[in-house]
Each structure stands twice: as C-alpha cells, then as structure tokens.
Amino acid sequence: MNVSEAVKNRKSIRAFLDKPVPNELIRELLQKASRSPSGGNVQPWQVYVINDTAMQDFHKHVADSTEPEQAAYEIYPESLKEPYRSSRFKVGEDMYALLEIPREDRGGRIRRLMENYKCFGAPAAIFCYVDRQMGKPQWSDLGMFLQTFMLLAQEAGLSTCAQEAWATRADTVTRFVKAPDELMLFCGVAIGHEDTSVAVNSLVSQRRPVEEFATFI
Ligand SMILES: Cc1cc2nc3c(=O)[nH]c(=O)nc-3n(C[C@H](O)[C@H](O)[C@H](O)COP(=O)(O)O)c2cc1C
C-alpha cells in the first residue's frame, strides 16, 4: 500500500470486530509514527495505550464514573462559521441516515453519541496527551502524529477513529491512565478491525474541492 492508497482508504470506523490487536503491533505503529515532524523536533505527543483486558477494565471504569466533569477544551467554536458549519452538519446527517436515527429521535442520537465512550467496541485505543505548557503550534504537531499513526494502522490492515469526544470525559480517562496533572488530553483513537457488516462504516465523508480552500497566487 502506497501513501496515496493509505490516505484514500483511511476513513473513520465506528464499529469494530471482536478481534484483538497485539500490543507489539501498536508499539510498532507508535515507533513508526514518531518519525512525524514537529516544530523544533519537540515531539509533544504523550500517548497512553489501552488494550485487551485493560480495555475491559476501562469500560467498567467509564461506566462507574458518573460525576459530571468539565470538558478539557471547547471542541468547536461556539458559532461555527460557513462553510465549516455545513460540512459538520452534513457528515453528521449522513452518518445518522446510515444509522437510521432521524433528527426527531433525540434519545436515539444521544445513545449513539454515547458509543464514543465505548470506543465504538474497538479492542484497543490510544489516548493522546500534551503538556499544558504547549500552545497551538505543538497541538498541530499532535495532528500530524495522529494522522501518521492512522495511515500506518491502515497499512497494517487496521481501522481507526479519532475521538475528541473524550475531551468531555478527560478526567475519567486521566484517572484511569494515571496521567500527571501537567498533561491534558487531546483525543483518543479507537483501533481495531472494521466490522464491514454494519451500514455506519460505509460512510464516505465528503470534501470541499481544492478551488474552495486553496488560492494559487
Ligand atoms: C481530531 C479528531 C477528532 C475526532 N473526534 C471524533 C469523535 O469524537 N467521534 C467521532 O465519531 N468521530 C470523530 N472524528 C472523526 C471525524 O468526524 C472524521 O474524521 C470526519 O468526519 C471525516 O471523515 P473520515 O475520517 O471518515 O474521512 C474525529 C476526527 C479527528 C481528526
């Protein structure tokens, strides 16, 4: 698989098979992904891996953690501008159409949202943290690291879903992984084998054309 194929084939997978992913493979993907560039080679990513039986313990921990908590950061700007707002709306509606959960079924949509907090049934996940000292440039480095990781996972026959939903349960995750106070959670990435039998995984999200986001001077 070349880079173009990995980029084209990667998509967010939101239902996984009950098939294990060896820690050695995740370690190898992390090692390869660590070749990602970062400003000043700071390498600001700090990763916690939850896999296999630890994932089962984690599910229990999440279910038992019922205290309300404050989100680690605001996931989207309060009133998202166009064209970003429409893009976000479209992918959400396309996903719920595949899941056959109409807009009026608020309970159904909330229950579906809660699947985030089960890593969509993935056997493994990484949680990507960053030192609170770091600013926007280093946060962008995290994005590069995560995309590299997801492409390498694709090459290895795995599927992924980045999950910033965990920002709203950051305290719960942090208590489980025992991350020090100086770190804050950016997102999780669910990792596993795609369940191809479910409609939601057939979602192919749209992209705006190059003419709309690039200006050649
Ligand atoms: C940093 C990041 C966080 C994300 N968080 C979530 C999430 O919490 N839940 C979810 O279902 N998808 C999440 N996604 C997936 C996006 O919705 C998805 O990447 C986007 O719709 C494009 O679709 P694609 O990944 O299939 O190409 C996230 C993606 C990124 C890059």
The ligand as an SDF file (V2000), in Angstrom:
LIG
                    3D

 31 33  0  0  0  0  0  0  0  0999 V2000
   -9.0290   15.0600   15.9810 C   0  0  0  0  0  0  0  0  0  0  0  0
  -10.2600   14.3500   15.5400 C   0  0  0  0  0  0  0  0  0  0  0  0
  -11.2460   14.0630   16.4600 C   0  0  0  0  0  0  0  0  0  0  0  0
  -12.4080   13.3660   16.0830 C   0  0  0  0  0  0  0  0  0  0  0  0
  -13.3450   13.0610   17.0230 N   0  0  0  0  0  0  0  0  0  0  0  0
  -14.3990   12.2760   16.6960 C   0  0  0  0  0  0  0  0  0  0  0  0
  -15.2950   11.8220   17.7030 C   0  0  0  0  0  0  0  0  0  0  0  0
  -15.1900   12.1550   18.8730 O   0  0  0  0  0  0  0  0  0  0  0  0
  -16.2950   10.9830   17.3280 N   0  0  0  0  0  0  0  0  0  0  0  0
  -16.4620   10.5750   16.0270 C   0  0  0  0  0  0  0  0  0  0  0  0
  -17.3930    9.7880   15.7520 O   0  0  0  0  0  0  0  0  0  0  0  0
  -15.6200   10.9980   15.0500 N   0  0  0  0  0  0  0  0  0  0  0  0
  -14.5970   11.8120   15.3580 C   0  0  0  0  0  0  0  0  0  0  0  0
  -13.6870   12.2160   14.4020 N   0  0  0  0  0  0  0  0  0  0  0  0
  -13.8690   11.7450   13.0230 C   0  0  0  0  0  0  0  0  0  0  0  0
  -14.3370   12.8570   12.0860 C   0  0  0  0  0  0  0  0  0  0  0  0
  -15.7150   13.0390   12.2310 O   0  0  0  0  0  0  0  0  0  0  0  0
  -13.9650   12.4180   10.6640 C   0  0  0  0  0  0  0  0  0  0  0  0
  -12.5620   12.3990   10.5470 O   0  0  0  0  0  0  0  0  0  0  0  0
  -14.5150   13.3480    9.5990 C   0  0  0  0  0  0  0  0  0  0  0  0
  -15.9130   13.3270    9.5920 O   0  0  0  0  0  0  0  0  0  0  0  0
  -14.0110   12.9050    8.2190 C   0  0  0  0  0  0  0  0  0  0  0  0
  -14.3660   11.5610    7.9820 O   0  0  0  0  0  0  0  0  0  0  0  0
  -13.2910   10.4410    7.7070 P   0  0  0  0  0  0  0  0  0  0  0  0
  -12.3850   10.3470    8.8890 O   0  0  0  0  0  0  0  0  0  0  0  0
  -14.1110    9.1770    7.5340 O   0  0  0  0  0  0  0  0  0  0  0  0
  -12.5390   10.8010    6.4680 O   0  0  0  0  0  0  0  0  0  0  0  0
  -12.5720   12.9550   14.7340 C   0  0  0  0  0  0  0  0  0  0  0  0
  -11.5660   13.2520   13.8060 C   0  0  0  0  0  0  0  0  0  0  0  0
  -10.4370   13.9460   14.2000 C   0  0  0  0  0  0  0  0  0  0  0  0
   -9.3720   14.2390   13.1810 C   0  0  0  0  0  0  0  0  0  0  0  0
  1  2  1  0
  2  3  1  0
  2 30  2  0
  3  4  2  0
  4  5  1  0
  4 28  1  0
  5  6  2  0
  6  7  1  0
  6 13  1  0
  7  8  2  0
  7  9  1  0
  9 10  1  0
 10 11  2  0
 10 12  1  0
 12 13  2  0
 13 14  1  0
 14 15  1  0
 14 28  1  0
 15 16  1  0
 16 17  1  0
 16 18  1  0
 18 19  1  0
 18 20  1  0
 20 21  1  0
 20 22  1  0
 22 23  1  0
 23 24  1  0
 24 25  2  0
 24 26  1  0
 24 27  1  0
 28 29  2  0
 29 30  1  0
 30 31  1  0
M  END
$$$$
